[in-house]
Amino acid sequence: MRRRGLALLPLGLSLLAVVEIVVFIAVAHAIGFGWAMLLGVAASLAGLSLLRREGMKGWRSFQAAAAEGRPPGREVSHSLAGLLGALLLAVPGFVSAVAGLVLLLPPGRQLARHQMERYAERRVGGAVASDLFGARHVRVHPGEPVAEPAASPAQRTPVAAIEGEVIEGEVVR
């Protein structure tokens, strides 16, 4: 599946280029060619300046988390979302600029950060992901304990004994 995605990358980039050209022509027709060019250049310059700022901010937050002994994964994924947004804003085109702005705003950045964390958790496993992003948060549901019907000793298979109280709940990230 990964190779198929890479094989479709040139087609996707070509399609994006065509969409960017069509959107630019539509915007130029609506507000004028000069204003459309000025808006595109301003967006690219803003993206370039944000690239440096987001990169430095991410590096500092990573260093602070490492110095405090906290898992740096949340800071890294937050910074990567900001860097991707700044990069999309720096790329010439209105569609990529809008996508970059969405990633730079807090709700879009939060959504992208959660998606990156889920992707990393699927790729590397839960134990490594908890080392990167910190312990999972568990939401506990109060209620009656679940009891299994007693089976005869001959039907039981030996299992490891569970010591202590068992709490039912769900993992919330």
C-alpha positions in Angstrom: 0.0 0.0 0.0 2.9 2.3 0.7 4.4 1.9 -2.7 1.1 2.5 -4.4 0.8 5.8 -2.5 4.3 6.8 -3.6 3.4 5.8 -7.2 0.4 8.1 -7.1 2.4 11.1 -5.8 3.3 12.5 -9.2 -0.3 12.3 -10.3 -1.4 14.0 -7.1 1.1 16.8 -7.4 0.1 17.4 -11.0 -3.5 17.5 -10.0 -2.7 20.0 -7.2 -0.8 22.2 -9.7 -3.8 22.3 -12.1 -6.1 23.1 -9.2 -3.8 25.9 -8.0 -3.7 27.4 -11.5 -7.5 27.2 -11.9 -8.0 28.8 -8.4 -5.4 31.6 -9.2 -7.2 32.4 -12.5 -10.6 32.6 -10.6 -9.1 34.8 -7.9 -7.4 37.0 -10.5 -10.6 37.3 -12.4 -12.5 38.3 -9.2 -10.1 40.8 -7.7 -7.7 41.6 -10.5 -4.3 40.1 -11.6 -2.2 42.6 -9.7 -4.0 42.1 -6.4 -3.9 38.3 -6.9 -0.2 38.4 -7.4 0.3 40.7 -4.4 -1.8 38.4 -2.2 0.2 35.3 -3.4 3.5 36.9 -2.8 2.5 38.2 0.6 1.3 34.7 1.6 4.6 33.2 0.5 6.6 35.7 2.4 4.6 35.2 5.5 5.1 31.5 5.2 8.8 31.9 4.8 9.0 34.0 7.9 6.8 31.6 9.9 9.0 28.7 8.9 11.9 30.1 10.8 9.8 31.1 13.8 8.0 27.8 14.1 11.2 25.8 13.7 13.0 27.8 16.5 9.9 27.6 18.7 9.7 23.8 18.2 13.4 23.3 18.9 13.2 25.3 22.1 10.1 23.4 23.3 11.8 20.1 22.5 14.9 21.1 24.5 12.8 22.2 27.4 10.8 18.9 27.5 14.1 16.9 27.3 15.7 19.0 30.1 12.6 18.5 32.3 12.6 14.8 31.6 9.2 14.8 30.0 8.4 12.9 26.8 9.0 15.4 23.9 6.5 13.8 21.5 3.7 16.3 22.0 6.0 19.3 21.5 7.5 17.7 18.4 4.1 16.8 16.8 2.8 20.3 17.7 5.8 21.9 16.0 5.6 19.6 13.0 2.0 20.7 12.4 3.1 24.3 12.6 6.1 23.7 10.3 3.8 22.0 7.8 1.4 24.9 7.9 4.2 27.4 7.4 5.6 25.3 4.5 2.2 25.1 2.8 1.8 28.9 3.3 5.2 29.5 1.7 4.4 27.4 -1.4 2.9 29.6 -4.1 -0.8 29.1 -4.5 -4.1 29.9 -2.8 -5.2 26.3 -2.1 -2.0 25.4 -0.3 -2.0 28.8 1.5 -5.5 28.1 2.9 -4.4 24.6 4.0 -1.4 26.2 5.7 -3.5 28.7 7.5 -5.8 25.9 8.7 -2.8 24.1 10.1 -1.5 27.3 11.8 -4.7 28.0 13.6 -5.1 26.2 16.9 -8.1 23.9 16.0 -6.4 22.7 12.8 -3.1 22.3 14.6 -4.6 20.3 17.4 -6.4 18.0 14.9 -3.2 17.5 12.9 -1.2 16.9 16.1 -3.7 14.2 17.2 -3.6 12.5 13.8 0.3 12.5 13.8 0.2 10.9 17.3 -2.2 8.2 16.2 -0.2 7.5 13.1 3.0 7.2 15.2 1.3 5.0 17.6 0.1 2.7 14.8 3.6 2.6 13.2 5.7 2.1 16.3 3.4 0.5 18.8 1.8 1.6 22.1 4.9 1.2 24.3 7.2 3.3 22.2 4.4 5.8 21.6 3.9 6.2 25.4 7.6 6.9 25.7 7.3 9.6 23.0 4.0 11.2 24.0 3.6 10.3 27.6 1.3 7.9 29.4 -2.2 7.4 28.0 -5.1 8.9 29.8 -7.8 6.5 30.9 -11.4 7.4 31.5 -12.9 5.1 34.2 -16.6 4.2 34.1 -18.1 3.7 37.5 -20.4 0.7 37.9 -20.7 -2.9 39.2 -17.8 -5.3 38.7 -18.3 -7.9 36.0 -18.4 -11.4 37.5 -18.0 -14.5 35.4 -20.0 -17.6 36.2 -18.1 -20.2 38.3 -16.8 -23.1 36.3 -15.9 -26.5 37.7 -12.2 -27.0 38.6 -11.9 -29.6 35.8 -13.0 -27.1 33.2 -10.7 -24.2 34.3 -7.4 -23.7 32.5 -4.6 -22.3 34.5 -4.2 -18.5 34.0 -2.1 -15.9 35.7 -3.7 -14.6 38.8 -4.8 -10.9 38.9 -4.0 -9.3 42.1 -5.9 -6.2 43.3 -8.9 -4.4 42.0 -9.9 -4.6 38.3 -11.3 -1.3 36.9 -13.2 -1.2 33.6 -12.6 1.8 31.4 -11.5 3.0 28.0 -8.3 4.5 26.8 -8.6 8.2 25.8 -5.9 10.0 23.9 
